[in-house]
Amino acid sequence: MTELIKVGMADWKIASSGGVLKTTGLGSCVGLTLYDGAAMIAGMAHIMLPSSEIAREEQFNRAKYADTALPDMLDAILAAGASRRRLVAKLAGGAQMFAFAGQDTMRIGPRNVETCKMMLASLDIPLIAEDTGANYGRTIELDSATGVLTIRSIQYGTKEL
């Protein structure tokens, strides 16, 4: 029986030994995954916002922001036995869910994607696949045994990265 590990909004988790990470409701949020195929260790973050600089509280949820969730998840995945040299990343989500009268003032989805890509580049983690942008929601699952990222959407069915 495969263990299903649910990743909530503004949350991240890691899985190994064939566990499957799943998060739902990715609209403008980004699902960022890390994977070490040799160690079969996976991580998934459900990122809501690009930068923790906008956090008003001193003690904020670090999993909510791209610039803090990725380093925290990276530390945990390395502590679990992954090798930094073997890590690869995949991204999904970052949709532009609300465009009012043709203007998109906040650009949360695109900014989430841009920040994730900048963070991955700064950490020398290759981004090998993505399904980002557009204007529809996604549910994703990452299998820690295979590294396959399954993306489901109502409009476009299922695809694998």
Secondary structure in CASP SS format (residue, H / E / C, confidence):
PFRMAT SS
TARGET T0000
AUTHOR 0000-0000-0000
METHOD secondary structure of the structure
MODEL  1
M C 1.00
T C 1.00
E C 1.00
L E 1.00
I E 1.00
K E 1.00
V C 1.00
G C 1.00
M C 1.00
A C 1.00
D E 1.00
W E 1.00
K E 1.00
I E 1.00
A E 1.00
S E 1.00
S C 1.00
G C 1.00
G C 1.00
V E 1.00
L E 1.00
K E 1.00
T E 1.00
T E 1.00
G E 1.00
L E 1.00
G C 1.00
S C 1.00
C C 1.00
V E 1.00
G E 1.00
L E 1.00
T E 1.00
L E 1.00
Y E 1.00
D E 1.00
G C 1.00
A C 1.00
A C 1.00
M C 1.00
I E 1.00
A E 1.00
G E 1.00
M E 1.00
A E 1.00
H E 1.00
I E 1.00
M C 1.00
L E 1.00
P C 1.00
S C 1.00
S H 1.00
E H 1.00
I H 1.00
A C 1.00
R C 1.00
E C 1.00
E C 1.00
Q C 1.00
F C 1.00
N C 1.00
R H 1.00
A H 1.00
K H 1.00
Y E 1.00
A H 1.00
D H 1.00
T H 1.00
A H 1.00
L H 1.00
P H 1.00
D H 1.00
M H 1.00
L H 1.00
D H 1.00
A H 1.00
I H 1.00
L H 1.00
A H 1.00
A C 1.00
G C 1.00
A C 1.00
S C 1.00
R H 1.00
R H 1.00
R H 1.00
L C 1.00
V E 1.00
A E 1.00
K E 1.00
L E 1.00
A E 1.00
G E 1.00
G C 1.00
A C 1.00
Q C 1.00
M C 1.00
F C 1.00
A C 1.00
F E 1.00
A C 1.00
G C 1.00
Q E 1.00
D C 1.00
T C 1.00
M C 1.00
R C 1.00
I H 1.00
G H 1.00
P H 1.00
R H 1.00
N H 1.00
V H 1.00
E H 1.00
T H 1.00
C H 1.00
K H 1.00
M H 1.00
M H 1.00
L H 1.00
A H 1.00
S H 1.00
L C 1.00
D C 1.00
I C 1.00
P C 1.00
L E 1.00
I E 1.00
A E 1.00
E E 1.00
D E 1.00
T E 1.00
G C 1.00
A C 1.00
N C 1.00
Y C 1.00
G C 1.00
R E 1.00
T E 1.00
I E 1.00
E E 1.00
L E 1.00
D E 1.00
S C 1.00
A C 1.00
T C 1.00
G C 1.00
V C 1.00
L E 1.00
T E 1.00
I E 1.00
R E 1.00
S E 1.00
I C 1.00
Q C 1.00
Y C 1.00
G E 1.00
T E 1.00
K E 1.00
E E 1.00
L C 1.00
END
